[in-house]
Amino acid sequence: MSEALEALAAAAGLISRYHDGAGQWREAPPESIRAVLGALGLSAETDADAADCLHRLQDARSRRRLPEWAVVRADDVARFAIGDGESEWRLECFDGEIRDGRATHELDLGHLPLGRHRLVVGDSVTTILAAPERLPEPPRTWGVTLPLYGLKPERGGGFGTYRDLARAAGALGGLGASFLGINPVHAGFPEDPLNYSPYAPSSRRRLNAFHIETGTEGPPDGSELIEYPEAVARRKKALGGAYAQFCAEGGDPAFDAWRAARGPELERFAIHQALSEVHGPYWTEWPDEYRDLATASVRDFAIAKPDRLRFHAWLQWVAETQLAEAQKAGHDAGMQFGLYLDLAVGTHPAGAETWADPSQFARGVSLGAPPDAFSADGQVWGVAPLSPRSMAETGFSVLAETLREQFRFCGLLRIDHILGFDRTFWCPQDLPGLYVAMPKPAMLAVARIEAAHAGASIVGEDLGNIPEGLRADLHNSGILGCRVSVFERDWHGGGGFLPSTAYDPQTLAAFASHDLPTWRGWRKGLDIDWRERLGHMDGDHAAHERHRRREDVAAFDHVIGNHDGSVDALHGFLAGSASRLVALQAEDILGLEEQANLPGTVFEHPNWRRRLPEKASGFLADDRFARTAEIMKNSGR
């Protein structure tokens, strides 16, 4: 690698030499480095390009009077050194207040309220993040996680609705649960019914309209697996009919006011959805004149299709209304947090967000993970990374808005792969990946600001190839980590399973997750059966893994004092953990064996298609839920 390329990579925050998830030393080739620099908007196709780009980057940084962003403690006095000479300054506070003046050497801004503020000194612009030093610790309590899509719909249709979610929240709150966790409910791809993964959304700032309940879809589908093409077709027809009735009844002034208040971001999304109906789900495959929001063709289309734009805005209004009702149902039933929502790690590279706001996302690369003990070739997740350069240049608005949209409907938020607040693994097409450093202090400050505004708590999924110091930074921010029992072992002392009393208190404890086997499935080794059946491992490897699993099951049973495979013993083990929060899977409570998602598969395994056998309205009277609630109560949760 040339000196210029290496220097530019270092200046841009690239980490091309690293230990992978299995502890092996890796070094990305120059081709990968050039590709990632290009995705960051830094030209490095030749060494001369890299040298020129480095010079311009260093020159721009040297001319700044202030850093691009700064984190201060909310409500403290903020002071900044601005060098020699008198300068005019202007502070645009988050709450609309304007402060300005002239200063020499040091700038005293006074006490800054909680929020993101914009400071201009001369020709330098700085984002000031006035954040609480630490979020409050939640109480010692428990909740249940379940797949929203897999809730049996009470009033017809192929998958669960927001009103089914309200029914579940009311029932579980009545049993003493403090939260109800679900899969991400971000907007997906209505024109591609086979793209239903909740973790590769079209937009993380909009909601999935297919969870709207209309009650006009006919009888519920009682099969074990969801057939998405049929279910989507039924839901689309029902939504269209509900909108036609809404219009026939004269609409609602509340909708008109809401639409006006939601502003340009909603309108851009509605335009995208309407264009998708004509040109297909993925904007990268549209005619050239529609791929850019700013073109005359897009403007003319929007003018010509006002009713389709209104329809897609109306869908979002109804979705928000019903999701808010679910949150209220949880609170009304006694839940402290209500809903526990899940923020996906990224967005689809050909979805609504990357079309409407392309400058915020890196192109030509995907988020992923380096090789580890479970994925020898690493992972490519097929989602677009946020650009750290663009985030900083725009005051972290996209991160703040994305978090704010989640906190509007929940008291507890899971941030998927929060390791990405420290560094993200970027995978150029057909090339080895490498890490890109992220502005961690700023991103954590934004998260604390938005959570504090909402009075909510955050759980960060801190699993995988964990950067040194990240867990300490999460702890210092008051963000809870995750402790998954199947991974919690004494890795330095023989690898035995840890007692739950040894878990870090500032965490959420669970037996597994949607990417792992259920309690019963894990004990039977069903995930191993699937991988052998699909050709992911040969017979000898599978036999070896089954032997190890039997040893693991026996070792885990020994730790929890269970000798009959009882899920009650598992729940007692979790209830007694040191973790402040405990999340129990509905699949385990109901005795299900198959897992929701098998990583490394798309259609080979029925990912995101399994239904729960019990309707939400039946939870309150179900002895299995009642017994689980009693275990939690007896443990002081």
N, C-alpha and C positions, 0 to 999 in steps of 0.2 A: 504494500500500500504506500502511495506517495505521501510525503510529508504534508503537502497542502490538503490532500483528501483527509488524512488523519486529523489534522488541526481543525478542519471545517466540521468533521463529524463530532469532535469533542465539543466545539463551540455550540453546536446545535443540540447537544444532549444525547447523542447516540451512544449506546453501550453495546459495542460489537464483540467484546470479549466478556464471557460470563460463564457461570456454572449453571448447567441445565437442572431440571427437576430431579434427575438421578445423581446429581453431584459431579457429572462429567464436565470437563473444561471445553468450551466451545468458542470458536472465532468465526464470525461471519465474513464471507469473501468481499472484496471490493465491489463486486457487482451488486450485492445486496445493499451495501452502504450507499452507493450512488442512487439506487432505486428509492431507498427510504428518504434520502436527502431531497430527491425530486418530489416525493409525496409531501414533503414539508415546504415546498416552494423554493428550494435552494438548488440552483443549477450546479451540477457537478459531473456532467457527462465526460469532461476531460479534466486533466490535472490543472490546465490553465483556467478552465471554468471554476474549479474549486478554489483556486488561489484568488481569483477575482471576487468570487462570492464571499470568501472569508474576509477580504479587505473591506468590502462594503458593509458586512455585518459588524465588524469591529469598529468601523468609522461611525456607523449609526449609534452604536452603544456608547462610544466615547463622547458623543455630542449631547447625550441626555443629561439634563440637570438633576433628574430624579430617577429612581428605578421605575420599571414599567408597572410594578404593583408592589404593595406593601400591606402587611397584616399588622393591625393594632388592636388593642383591647377595647371593646365597646365601652363607651361612656368615660374613657380615660382621655386625658389631654394628649393630642397628637402633635409632635414637633418633627420638623424635617430640616436638615442642613441643605442649603441651596447654593452654597459657594459665595464667591465675592460678587459685589455689584448688586444694585437694587433691582428687584424684579416685581412685576405685577403678577398677582395670583388670583385664581378664582376657584372656589370649591362648590361643586354641585352635589348637594347631599341627596341621599336616597329618598328622603321624605319631601323633596322639592325645595328645601331651604337653599338659598344662595348666600355664600360668604365670599368676600373679595377684599383686596387691599394691595399694599406694596410692602416688601420686606427685603432685608439685607442679611446675608449669612444664614439666619435661621428663621424658619417659618413656623409660627405658632397658630395652629388651627383651632385650638380650644377643644372642648369635649365633643367627641363624635358619637352620634347615636348608632345603634345597631343597624348595619346595612352596608351596601356597596356604594362608595362615593367616588366622584370623578374630580381630580385635582389637575388644574392647568397652571403651569408656571412657565411663562415665556412660550416656547413652542414644544414643551414637554408635557405629556399627559400621563398621569399616574392613576391607577385604580387603587383606592384605599379600602381595604376590607376590614371594617370594624366589627369584630366577632367576639362572642363570649369566649373566655379562655377555655371553658369546659362545659359540656352539656350535663345536666343533672343526671344522677344515676336513677334508673327505674327501680321500682320495688321488686321484691322476690315473688314472682308470679308465673303463670303458665298460659298457654294457648294451644290452638290446634291449627294445623296447616292442611289444606285440601286443594284439589284441582278444580277451579271454577268451571272449566269446560266439562268436567266429569260429574258435576252435580246433576242428579236426575231432575229434569225440568218439571215443575209442578203443573205448568199450564201449557204444555206442548212444546214440540221442537226437538232438535237433535242434540243440543248441549245446554249447559247451565246458564242462567241469566243473572243479572244484577239483583233481581228481586228474589231469586233463589238464594243468592248470597245474603240478602237481608234476612231471609228466613233462617238460614244457618247461623248468622250472627246472633239473632234473637234467641235461638235455642241454646247455643253454646254459652252465651252470656248468662242465660238462666241457670246453667250448670256451674257457673263460677269461673269460666275462662275469661282472661283479660284481653285476648286478641284472637283474631281469625286471619291466618295467613293464606294467601293465594298466589298462583302463578302471575307473571306480568299480564296486564290487561291493556297494553299499548295497542295502538292502531295497527292492523295488519294489511293484508292484500285482498280486498273483496273480489277482485277479478281473477284471482288464482286460488281456488279453494283447496289446492294441495300444498300451499305454503302456509301452514298453520302453526309452525313453531312459535311459541310465545317469546322466545329469546332472540329472534331475528326480525324485529318489527319494522314497519314502514315509518312510524314516528313514535318517539317516546313521549312527546308532548300532547298527544291525542289519544283517545280511547277506542277500544275495539267495539264497534257498533253491533257486532253479532251477538253480544251478551245482553242486548236490550230485550226486555220481555214485552210482547204484544198480546199474547194469549189467543192468537188467531191462526196458529200453525197446525191445528189438528192434534191428534193424540201424541203423547210422548213416544219416542223410540225406546223400546225396552231392551235392546240388544246390549251385549257387553261392550262392544267397540263402537265408536263414533265413525260414521261414514261421512266425511266432510263434504264431498261434492253434493250429496243429497241434502245434508243438513244446511249447508250454506244456501242452496237454492230455495229451500223452504223459508229460511229466515229472511232472505232478500225479498221474496214475494210478500211476506208478512210486513216487513218494514215499509215497503212501497205502499201497501194498502193502508197502513197506519198513517203515513204521511198524507196520502190522498184525503183521508178522513179529516186530518188536522186542517188541511187547506179548505176543505168543504165547510168546516165549522167556523171559518174566518180567522184561523191562526190564533196567536196568543201574544199580547203586547209584552209579556214577560220574556218570550223568546226573542222578540225584536230588540228589546233593551239589552238582553244578554249578548246577542250577536254583535251589537254595536260596541259593547264594552270589551269584548274579547279581541277586537281589533284586527290588524293586518295578518298576524300569524294564523288565525283561524281562516281568514279568507284565502290565504295561500294554500292552506291544506285543502279547502273545499275545491279550489281550482284544480289542484292535483288530482283529487278523487274524481272529479268530473272528466278530466282529460283521460284518466285511466279507463273510464267506461268506453271511451272511443278508441283509444290507441293501445290499450293493454296495460297490465299491472306495473311494468317496469319502464321507467322513463328513459333509461339508457337504450331502449329499443324503439322509442318514439321517432317520428320524423324530426329532422334537425331543428326545424323552426319552433318546436314545442319543448325542446330540452332545456331552454333557458327561460326562466320566469319573466325576464325583462323584455322579451321580444314582442313585437307588434302582433304576431299571430296568437300568442297567449292572451294578450290584452283583448283582442277581438273575440277570441273564444269565450272569455269570461263575460263580455258584454252580451254575446249572443245566447248564453246559457244561464240566465239568472235563476231559473227555477231549479236547475241541477245543483248550482252552488248553494241555494237555499236549502235544498234537501240534505246535502251533506253537512251543512252547518246545523240543521235541525237534528240530525242523527247524533251529533256531538252534544247538543243541548240535552236530549233525552238520556243519553248515556251518562252524562255528568249528573243529571237529576237523580237517576236511579242508583248510581254508585253512592251519591251523597246520602240517599235514603238508607242504603245498606250500612253506611258508617253510623248514621243516627240510630238505626235499629240496634246495633251493637252497644252504643252508649246507653240507650234507653234500657237495655237488658242488664246493665251493670258493668259492661266491659270498660276497663280504664283506657285502653288504647283503641279499641274498636278494630278496624281493619289493619292488617300487617301486609302492606303492598311490597312488590318486588320490582326494582328498577333493573332492567336488562343492561348488560355491559355495553352494548352498542346498538347501532341501527343499520338496517339493510342498505348496502351501497346504491341500490336502485329504487329507493323508497321516497316517501314524501319529504322527509327532512333533508336528505341530500340534494333533492331537486330544488327545494325552496330556499335553502341556505347552504349552498355548496362550499363556500369559503371556510366554513367551520370544520369541514371534514377532510381527511387525507384521502386522496384518490390513488388507485392502483395498488393498494395494500389492504390486507385484512388483519384484524386482531386475531390473536391465537395464543398458543403456549409452546414453550420449548419442549423437547423430548423429556420424558420422565419414565418412571418405572411402569406406568400403565399405558403410555403411548410412545413407543420407541421412535416414531417419526415426528413427534410433536403433534400439535393440533392447529388447524386453520378454521376459524369460527365463521367466516363469511360475513362479518360485520365491519362497518367502516369506523376507523378510529377518529376521535376528536383530535384536531390539530392543536398541540400545546401553544404554538405560536399565535394561531388565530384566537384561541381562548383569551390569551393575555392581551392581545391587541384590542379586543372587544369587551374588555372588562369582565370576562367570565360570565357573560350574560346567558349564553346557551346552557351552561351547567346550572346556573341559578334558576333559570326558567324551567328546566327539566325537573329539577328537584322540587320546585314550588308546585308544579302540576301534580306531583305525587302527594305532597303534604296536604293538598286541599281535601283529600279523601281518606287520610289515614293518620293514626297516632304513632305508628311504628313503621319504619321503612327499612327494607333490606336492600343494600347496594351490592349487586352481583359483582364478584371479582373486584373488590375494593383495592386489590393489589395494583390496579390500574391508576390509582391516585398517586402512586409512587413511580411506577414505570409500566409501560405497555409493550407487549411483544408484537411487532409489526412483521407481517409475512408478505413480501413481494411475490408476485405470481411466479411460480416455478423456480424460486430461489430460497435459500435458507433465510430464516428470520433473524431478527435482532431486537434488542430492547431500545426504547426511546424514553428518556427521563421526562417525567411530567412535573408540573409546578405543584408539588405535594402540599407545601404549607398554604398556598392559596386555595387549592381545591378543598382541603380540610376546613379552612376558614369559611368558604362559601357554604359547605355542608352545615357547619355549626350555625351560621347566620340563618339559613332557611329553616333548619329544624327549630331554632329558638323562636323565630317569627311564628311558627305553627304550634309551638308547645309540644313538639314531638321528639321521639327518640330514634336512633339509627342503629341498625345492625349491619356491620360490614363483613361480607364473606371473605375472610382472610385465610383461604385454603390454597394450597399449591406451592409454587416456588416463591416463598415469602421473602421479600427484600429485608435485609438487616435493618432493624430499627422501626419498621412499619408498625408492628404491634404495639410498641411503646408509644408511638405517635398517636395511634388510635386510642389507646388508653388515656393519654393525656388530653385528648379531645373529648372524652366522654362517649366515644363511639364503641359499641359492644362488638366483640369478635364472635366467631362461630366455633363451637366445639362439637364435632361430630364423633360420636362414641366409637364407631368402627375405626377411626383414625387416631384416637387418643391412646397412645401407647408410650411406654417408657423406652424410647428408641435408643437411649444411651445405657440402658441397664438390662438388656435382654429382650426388649420388645413386647413385654406383657401389657395387657390392657390396664389403663389407669383406673383407680376408683373415681367415681364422679365427684367425691369430696375434694379431689386434687385439681379439679378444673379451675381455671382463672375465674374469679367471681364476676368480672366485667365481661360476661359473654352470654350468648344464648346457646343452650345445649339441646341437642337432638340426637336421635339414634343414627339417622341417615339423612338423605335428601332425595329430591326428585331424580337425580342422576345415579342413584344407588339402589340396591335391592331393598325391598321391604324387610321387616323383621322376620317373617316366615320365609320369604324368598331367599334371604341371606342364609338362614339356617339350612335350607335345602340345596343351596348352591345353584339356584335357577339361573342366575346371571352367567355362571360358567356353562350351564347347559346351552343357553342361547348362543354364547360365543363359539362353542364347539359346533353347534348346528349351522351357524352362519359362516363357518370357515375361518374365524378369527384366531382359532388355536387348534392344533391337531390333537389327536386322541391322547397321546402321551402327556402333552402339556396339560390338557384338561384333567387327566387323572391325577397329575401332580397337584393341580390347583384344588381339586376336590379333597385330596388328603390334607392339604394345608387348611382348607375351610373347616373341615371336621375338627382339626386341632384348635382353630380360632374359636369355633362355637363352644368347645369344651372349656377353653380358657376364659371366654367371656362369661359363660355360665358360672364359672367358679368365682369370678369377681362380683357378680350380682347376686350370688346365692340362689341361682335358679337351676333346677334339675329336670324340669318338665317342659321347657320351651314356652312357659307362660308369658304372655305379653304384659300381664300385671306386674310380674317381677321386673321386667324392663322399665315399666313406667315408675315403679317404686325407686329403681336405681336412678332414673333421671330426676325424679322429684327430690331426691336427697342430694342432688349435686350442689356444688358451691355456686354454680352459675345463677345469675339473677333471674334470667328468663329460661323457661323450658318450652320447647315446641314439640308437640306430639302429632304424628301423622295420622290422619283419618284412616288411611289404608291399613295401618297397624292396629288401630282400635277396632276396625271392622274385620280384621283377620285376613286381609287380602295377601296374595303371594306375589303377583307380578308387579314390576316396577313401572313408573310412568315413562321413563326415558332411558334408553340404552345408549350411552355416548359412543360415537363412532358409527352410528347408523342413522338413516333417514326413514326409508320405507320398509327396510328388511325386518325391523321390529316395530310393533304398533305404538310408536312414540306419540304421546299427547292425545291418545284416543280412548283410554280406558275410563269407563264410568264407575262411579261408586254404586254399590248395590242398594243403598239406602237414600231416600229422599231427605232433604234438609228438615222438613216438617216432622220427620220421625226421630231426629236426634234426641230430643228432650226426653222421650219415653223409652229410648233404647238402653237396655241394661248395660251394654258395653260402654257407652258414653258415661252413664251414671257411675259405674264402677271406677272408671278412669278419673272422673272428677273427685270422687271420694278419696282416691289415693293421693291426689294433689292436695286436697284439703287437709288430710291427716299429716301431711309433711309440712304444713304451715304455709302453703302457697295459696 
